[in-house]
Amino acid sequence: MKDLDWGNLTFGYRKTDYNVRCYYRDGKWGEIEVCSDEYINMHMAATCLHYGQEAFEGLKAYRCPDGKVRIFRVKDNAERLQSTCDGIVMPKVSTEMFEEMVKKVVRLNQDYIPTYESGATLYIRPLLIGISPQVGVHPAKDYLFLIFVTPVGPYFKGGFACNKYAIVRDFDRAAPLGTGCYKVGGNYAASLRAHMYAAGKGYGSEFYLDAREKKYVDECGAANFFGIKNNTYVTPKSTSILPSITNKSLMQIAEDLGLKVERRPVPEEELPTFEEAGACGTAAVISPISELDDLDTGKKYVFGDKPGPWSTKLYETLRGIQYGTVEDKHGWTTVVID
């Protein structure tokens, strides 16, 4: 294991030894390649650079107290990438190849998997890009699928701690029936201006309402929203929201713990009725929301300065499953290194 200060890692890129790659040419995927180069040799007219044919995923590897290394819901990440491939017309990466490449890159870089005690993890980033040189809006013929890894600390500086969010009405993350339900880079580029605006006013992140009417909750920056009230876990349903694997897991855990689960449109007027609220995603797991401020109307929705009891229970249960300390009843984890 590398001699790094695991406990003080921030969330960012750090070089590791290897990445894995596979090229799609002549209508088929080639052999999996192991590479130590951090760079991609790519034509300046590649479709990913000009027309946005680019998709990515995010998952983690966990060094567990029993000595094993586990990854979480890898098949779900493969299936979400396949959905994105359908959405922006790219060849699908099979679940088998996706899983094989994830396992390979984790094993190759196992010295960079942080210790259990540190609370840090190995972040896994699959990336699929169109690389055909062309000028003209149509799908590429050639593609590169690669996966790199990097050790990361918590997404927010405080880890599992409350953050304030700002409702921004002058920005849209994604349009209904657009690419919001796909994990493509363009969605994140579209959020940068809003994020910088909210951060400049001292908020942890921006908070979007729906693009059509500005009446319903959409996403919390780059994360899904959930609220809890009357022993019910409520999360928004919309064609512009990315289906979060973390949120999907939390909905199941909420049911396991005896909560009712509702996935439906959530009007802004309902926000004051929630006892707890949070943002959830792979990077942060759960980021409890202490306060939501509507910068246009001046309304404030306050949920408390400390994580609520249900948010805490959901967080601890999910993390326990990921680290192998809580029973994995649903077969979500895969042991990569015994």
C-alpha positions as CSV (number, residue, x, y, z in Angstrom):
1,M,0.0,0.0,0.0
2,K,1.2,3.5,-0.8
3,D,2.4,5.6,2.1
4,L,-0.2,8.4,1.7
5,D,-1.9,10.5,4.3
6,W,-5.3,8.8,3.7
7,G,-7.1,10.7,6.5
8,N,-6.5,14.1,5.0
9,L,-7.5,13.3,1.4
10,T,-9.8,15.8,-0.4
11,F,-12.1,14.9,-3.2
12,G,-10.0,15.3,-6.4
13,Y,-7.7,13.7,-8.9
14,R,-4.5,11.9,-7.9
15,K,-2.3,10.0,-10.3
16,T,-2.4,6.2,-9.9
17,D,-0.3,3.6,-11.8
18,Y,-2.7,2.2,-14.4
19,N,-5.9,2.7,-16.3
20,V,-7.7,0.2,-18.6
21,R,-8.9,0.9,-22.2
22,C,-10.9,-0.7,-25.0
23,Y,-11.5,0.6,-28.5
24,Y,-14.6,0.2,-30.6
25,R,-13.7,0.0,-34.3
26,D,-15.3,-1.6,-37.4
27,G,-18.5,-2.3,-35.5
28,K,-17.0,-4.2,-32.6
29,W,-15.1,-3.9,-29.3
30,G,-11.5,-4.9,-29.3
31,E,-9.3,-6.4,-26.5
32,I,-9.0,-4.8,-23.1
33,E,-5.6,-2.9,-22.8
34,V,-3.7,-1.9,-19.7
35,C,-2.1,1.5,-19.9
36,S,0.1,3.6,-17.6
37,D,-0.3,6.8,-19.6
38,E,-2.6,9.5,-18.2
39,Y,-3.2,11.1,-21.6
40,I,-5.3,10.2,-24.6
41,N,-3.9,10.7,-28.1
42,M,-7.0,12.0,-29.9
43,H,-7.8,13.7,-33.2
44,M,-8.7,17.4,-32.9
45,A,-11.9,16.7,-34.9
46,A,-13.1,14.0,-32.5
47,T,-16.8,13.9,-32.1
48,C,-16.6,14.0,-28.3
49,L,-14.9,17.4,-28.5
50,H,-17.3,19.0,-31.0
51,Y,-20.7,17.3,-30.6
52,G,-20.6,16.1,-27.0
53,Q,-20.6,12.3,-27.6
54,E,-19.3,11.6,-24.1
55,A,-20.7,9.6,-21.2
56,F,-19.3,8.7,-17.8
57,E,-20.0,6.8,-14.6
58,G,-18.9,7.0,-11.0
59,L,-18.5,4.3,-8.4
60,K,-16.2,3.4,-5.5
61,A,-14.0,0.6,-4.2
62,Y,-14.0,0.1,-0.4
63,R,-11.2,-1.4,1.7
64,C,-13.2,-3.2,4.4
65,P,-12.4,-4.1,8.0
66,D,-12.5,-7.8,7.2
67,G,-9.5,-7.1,4.8
68,K,-11.6,-7.5,1.6
69,V,-12.1,-4.9,-1.1
70,R,-15.6,-4.4,-2.3
71,I,-17.3,-2.5,-5.1
72,F,-20.9,-1.4,-4.9
73,R,-23.7,-2.1,-7.4
74,V,-21.4,-2.3,-10.4
75,K,-24.1,-3.9,-12.6
76,D,-26.3,-0.9,-12.0
77,N,-23.6,1.5,-13.2
78,A,-23.2,-0.7,-16.3
79,E,-26.9,-0.5,-17.0
80,R,-27.1,3.2,-16.5
81,L,-24.2,3.7,-18.9
82,Q,-26.1,1.5,-21.4
83,S,-29.1,3.8,-21.0
84,T,-26.9,6.8,-21.7
85,C,-25.5,5.0,-24.8
86,D,-29.1,4.7,-26.1
87,G,-29.7,8.3,-25.4
88,I,-26.8,9.8,-27.3
89,V,-26.3,7.0,-29.9
90,M,-23.2,5.2,-28.8
91,P,-22.3,1.5,-28.9
92,K,-23.2,-0.2,-25.6
93,V,-20.5,-1.5,-23.3
94,S,-21.7,-4.9,-22.1
95,T,-22.3,-5.5,-18.4
96,E,-19.7,-8.3,-18.5
97,M,-17.0,-6.1,-20.1
98,F,-17.8,-3.2,-17.8
99,E,-17.5,-5.4,-14.7
100,E,-14.3,-7.1,-15.9
101,M,-12.6,-3.7,-16.6
102,V,-13.7,-2.3,-13.2
103,K,-12.3,-5.3,-11.4
104,K,-9.1,-5.2,-13.4
105,V,-8.4,-1.5,-12.8
106,V,-9.1,-1.8,-9.0
107,R,-6.7,-4.8,-8.7
108,L,-4.0,-3.1,-10.7
109,N,-4.2,-0.1,-8.4
110,Q,-4.9,-1.8,-5.1
111,D,-2.0,0.0,-3.4
112,Y,-4.0,3.2,-3.8
113,I,-7.1,1.9,-2.0
114,P,-7.3,3.9,1.3
115,T,-7.5,2.3,4.6
116,Y,-10.9,1.6,6.2
117,E,-10.0,3.8,9.2
118,S,-9.4,6.8,7.0
119,G,-13.0,7.0,5.7
120,A,-11.5,7.6,2.2
121,T,-12.3,5.4,-0.8
122,L,-11.0,4.6,-4.3
123,Y,-13.1,6.5,-6.8
124,I,-13.7,4.7,-10.1
125,R,-14.4,6.7,-13.3
126,P,-15.5,4.9,-16.4
127,L,-15.5,7.2,-19.5
128,L,-16.9,6.5,-23.0
129,I,-16.1,9.0,-25.8
130,G,-16.5,9.2,-29.6
131,I,-13.1,9.6,-31.2
132,S,-13.9,9.6,-35.0
133,P,-12.5,12.7,-36.7
134,Q,-15.5,14.4,-38.5
135,V,-17.1,17.7,-39.0
136,G,-20.9,17.2,-39.2
137,V,-23.5,16.3,-36.6
138,H,-23.8,12.5,-36.7
139,P,-22.7,9.7,-34.5
140,A,-19.0,8.6,-34.5
141,K,-17.9,5.3,-35.9
142,D,-15.0,4.8,-33.5
143,Y,-15.1,5.0,-29.7
144,L,-12.8,4.7,-26.6
145,F,-14.0,3.2,-23.3
146,L,-11.6,3.7,-20.5
147,I,-11.6,3.5,-16.7
148,F,-9.2,5.2,-14.3
149,V,-9.2,5.4,-10.5
150,T,-8.1,7.9,-7.9
151,P,-8.2,7.9,-4.1
152,V,-10.6,10.4,-2.7
153,G,-11.7,11.8,0.6
154,P,-15.2,13.2,1.4
155,Y,-16.9,15.3,-1.3
156,F,-17.8,18.0,1.2
157,K,-15.2,19.2,3.7
158,G,-17.3,18.3,6.6
159,G,-18.2,14.8,5.4
160,F,-21.5,13.7,6.8
161,A,-22.6,17.2,7.9
162,C,-25.3,19.6,7.0
163,N,-25.0,22.1,4.1
164,K,-27.0,25.1,3.0
165,Y,-28.4,25.1,-0.5
166,A,-29.7,28.0,-2.7
167,I,-32.7,27.7,-4.9
168,V,-31.7,29.2,-8.3
169,R,-34.5,30.2,-10.7
170,D,-32.4,31.8,-13.4
171,F,-30.7,28.6,-14.3
172,D,-31.8,25.2,-15.6
173,R,-29.7,22.0,-15.3
174,A,-31.6,20.1,-18.0
175,A,-34.8,20.3,-20.0
176,P,-37.7,17.9,-19.8
177,L,-37.1,15.1,-22.4
178,G,-33.5,16.3,-22.8
179,T,-30.3,14.7,-21.5
180,G,-31.0,15.2,-17.8
181,C,-31.7,11.5,-17.2
182,Y,-28.3,10.5,-18.9
183,K,-24.9,10.9,-17.3
184,V,-23.2,13.1,-19.9
185,G,-20.7,15.9,-19.4
186,G,-22.9,18.5,-20.9
187,N,-25.3,18.4,-18.0
188,Y,-22.4,19.2,-15.6
189,A,-21.1,22.0,-17.9
190,A,-24.6,23.5,-17.8
191,S,-24.5,23.5,-14.0
192,L,-21.2,25.3,-13.5
193,R,-22.5,28.8,-13.7
194,A,-25.3,28.2,-11.3
195,H,-22.9,26.4,-8.9
196,M,-20.4,29.3,-8.9
197,Y,-23.2,31.7,-8.4
198,A,-24.5,29.8,-5.3
199,A,-21.0,29.2,-4.0
200,G,-20.2,32.9,-4.3
201,K,-23.1,33.6,-1.9
202,G,-21.8,31.1,0.6
203,Y,-23.9,28.1,-0.2
204,G,-22.7,24.5,-0.4
205,S,-24.5,24.0,-3.7
206,E,-27.3,25.2,-6.0
207,F,-30.8,23.7,-6.0
208,Y,-32.8,23.4,-9.1
209,L,-36.6,23.6,-9.7
210,D,-38.1,22.1,-12.8
211,A,-37.2,23.8,-16.1
212,R,-40.8,24.0,-17.4
213,E,-42.8,25.6,-14.6
214,K,-40.3,26.4,-11.8
215,K,-42.8,24.7,-9.4
216,Y,-41.3,21.3,-8.7
217,V,-38.1,20.1,-7.1
218,D,-35.6,18.9,-9.6
219,E,-32.0,18.2,-8.4
220,C,-29.6,19.4,-5.7
221,G,-26.7,20.5,-7.8
222,A,-25.3,17.2,-9.1
223,A,-27.2,15.1,-6.6
224,N,-30.8,13.7,-6.1
225,F,-33.1,15.2,-3.5
226,F,-35.0,13.3,-0.8
227,G,-37.2,14.5,2.1
228,I,-38.6,12.6,5.1
229,K,-41.9,13.2,6.8
230,N,-44.5,11.1,8.5
231,N,-42.3,8.0,8.3
232,T,-42.1,8.4,4.5
233,Y,-39.1,8.8,2.2
234,V,-40.1,11.1,-0.6
235,T,-37.9,11.8,-3.7
236,P,-38.8,13.6,-6.9
237,K,-39.8,11.9,-10.2
238,S,-39.0,13.7,-13.4
239,T,-37.7,13.0,-16.9
240,S,-34.9,15.5,-16.3
241,I,-33.5,13.9,-13.2
242,L,-30.5,11.5,-13.3
243,P,-31.5,8.1,-11.8
244,S,-29.1,8.0,-8.9
245,I,-27.9,4.5,-7.8
246,T,-27.3,5.9,-4.3
247,N,-30.9,7.1,-4.2
248,K,-32.2,3.8,-5.6
249,S,-30.3,2.1,-2.8
250,L,-31.6,4.5,-0.1
251,M,-35.2,3.9,-1.2
252,Q,-34.7,0.2,-0.7
253,I,-33.0,0.6,2.6
254,A,-35.8,3.0,3.7
255,E,-38.3,0.2,3.0
256,D,-36.2,-2.3,4.8
257,L,-36.2,0.0,7.9
258,G,-40.0,0.4,7.8
259,L,-40.4,3.7,6.0
260,K,-42.9,4.2,3.2
261,V,-41.3,5.3,-0.1
262,E,-42.9,7.7,-2.5
263,R,-41.2,8.7,-5.8
264,R,-43.4,11.4,-7.3
265,P,-43.4,15.1,-8.3
266,V,-42.5,17.3,-5.3
267,P,-43.9,20.9,-5.4
268,E,-41.8,23.6,-3.8
269,E,-44.8,24.3,-1.5
270,E,-44.3,20.9,0.1
271,L,-40.7,21.7,1.3
272,P,-41.8,23.1,4.7
273,T,-43.6,19.9,5.5
274,F,-40.4,17.8,5.5
275,E,-38.8,16.9,8.9
276,E,-35.5,16.1,7.2
277,A,-34.0,16.7,3.8
278,G,-30.9,15.7,2.0
279,A,-28.9,15.4,-1.3
280,C,-27.6,12.0,-2.3
281,G,-25.1,10.6,-4.8
282,T,-22.0,8.4,-5.1
283,A,-19.6,11.2,-4.3
284,A,-21.2,12.5,-1.0
285,V,-23.4,9.5,-0.2
286,I,-25.8,11.7,1.8
287,S,-25.4,15.4,2.3
288,P,-28.1,16.5,4.8
289,I,-29.6,19.9,4.1
290,S,-29.8,22.3,7.0
291,E,-31.4,25.1,5.0
292,L,-32.8,25.8,1.6
293,D,-33.0,29.5,0.6
294,D,-35.2,30.7,-2.3
295,L,-33.1,33.6,-3.4
296,D,-35.9,35.1,-5.5
297,T,-38.8,35.0,-3.0
298,G,-36.7,35.2,0.2
299,K,-38.4,32.0,1.6
300,K,-36.2,29.8,3.9
301,Y,-36.9,26.1,4.5
302,V,-35.0,25.0,7.6
303,F,-34.4,21.4,8.5
304,G,-31.9,21.6,11.4
305,D,-28.2,22.1,11.8
306,K,-27.5,18.5,12.5
307,P,-28.3,15.4,10.4
308,G,-31.7,14.0,11.3
309,P,-32.3,10.6,12.8
310,W,-33.5,8.9,9.6
311,S,-30.8,10.5,7.5
312,T,-28.2,9.2,10.0
313,K,-29.7,5.7,10.0
314,L,-29.9,5.6,6.2
315,Y,-26.3,6.8,5.9
316,E,-24.9,4.4,8.4
317,T,-26.8,1.5,6.9
318,L,-25.7,2.2,3.4
319,R,-22.1,2.8,4.4
320,G,-22.2,-0.4,6.5
321,I,-23.3,-2.4,3.5
322,Q,-20.6,-0.9,1.3
323,Y,-17.9,-1.7,3.9
324,G,-19.3,-5.2,4.7
325,T,-20.2,-4.4,8.3
326,V,-24.0,-4.6,7.6
327,E,-25.6,-7.6,6.0
328,D,-25.9,-7.2,2.2
329,K,-29.5,-8.5,1.8
330,H,-29.8,-7.5,-1.8
331,G,-26.5,-8.7,-3.2
332,W,-25.3,-5.2,-4.1
333,T,-21.6,-5.6,-3.3
334,T,-18.9,-7.5,-5.2
335,V,-15.7,-8.7,-3.6
336,V,-12.8,-7.7,-5.9
337,I,-9.9,-8.6,-3.6
338,D,-10.2,-11.3,-0.8
